[in-house]
Amino acid sequence: MKALLAILLLAAVAAVATHDRLWSLPDRHNPWAPLAYEEPPGWLTHYKLARLSGDPGQCRALLATTPWQAEPVPDRDTGPGCGFRDAVLVRRTAVLVGTPFTLSCPAAASLALWERHVMQPQAQVLFGSPVRRLEHYGSYACRNVYGREAGARSQHATAEALDIAGFVLQDGRRITVARDWPAANGDAKPSVAGAFLREVHRGACGFFDGVLGPDYNRAHADHFHFDRGRLRICR
């Protein structure tokens, strides 16, 4: 964050020194320009996503430009450390999702950009077919990390996380984390499905704060955990 602030300060100084030419830069290089769904991600994308947490109106405006079917839900408290603010009920993303799920708007924005700029491009490159459906294990749940009786609340407890189990392509092929994730110590070249899972997992780290998969621990052996949380981790 300190490095980003230094960059922004230098950008502001440069703007004054060059008669405000900063404003003529493309939006993806302008720290004050809002995120755009179709715009390729860049070095400021994660910063702009973080800014959405304090700007519900801008977050909703971004989701309104996507093909999603999502509607705002009332703020809710369900217990100590549980509940959500500025959340949406997702009935469909850019693809089918099966059971609707509730996500905070910033987490939904991260998912939307990941689908658009990582998931679908990788599916086209590696399979020649787009993803038609996401398979998931849900988002909001009032529970502690790993469901323990004591300890810190999970990011699921505030609707900041989604667990993704697999993908179904337009041509019917199904890729699952449990079956297709390549072994961490395997010498063989990963299958196409395994390569796809590696790429979408790695690509999620540019849009989410927490990205966990089978290489992290056994609890994530069959799914990816994506969250907009307090800690940056990509495992």
C-alpha positions, 0 to 999 in steps of 0.5 A: 500500500505504501508503494502504491501511495508513493506511485500515486503521489508521483503521478499527481506531481507529474500531472501538475508538472505537465499541465494535468496531462494525467487526465488524458491517460487511458482509464486503466492507467488513471487511478481516479477512473472507475473500473470498467467490466470490459477493460483489460486488467492492469496494475491499478485493478486491485487498488480500484477493486479495494476502493469499491469497499468504501463506495457501494454506489460505484460497486453497484454501477459496475455490476450493472454493466455486466450480464449478471442477474443479481439484486441487492439484499437488505443488510443483515446481522445473524450473530456475533461477527456474522452478517453482511452489508452491501451484498447482492443475491446472485442468480446468475453470473455471466454463466449459470450458477445453479443455486443462487448465492449471496456475496458482498458487492466487492466480492461479486465485482471481483468474481465478475472481472475474473470470469471475464478476463481469466476464466472465459479466455483460458477456457477458449484457449485451452478447450476452444469452448466457453464455460457455461456453468460454475459449480460452487459450494456456496458463499455466505455461512455464519461459521468460524474458519474450517467450521471450528467451534472456536477461533476467527470467523471465516470470510464466508461469515460476512459473504466475502467468500465463494467456494468454486468446485468445478466448471461445465463447458458449453460443449458439455465437458466437466472440469472439477477441482477434486478430480482434475487438479494436478498433483503438486509433486507430479512429474508428468505434464498436467492434463489440459483440465489441470492446466486450466485449473492452474491458470484460473487459480493463478489468475484469481490472485489478481482480483481477490485477496484470498485465493486457496486451493488444493495445494494449501491444505486438505480442507481445500482439496475439492474446491477453490476458495476466493475471498475479499478479506483482510489478508493477501494470500495466493496458495 
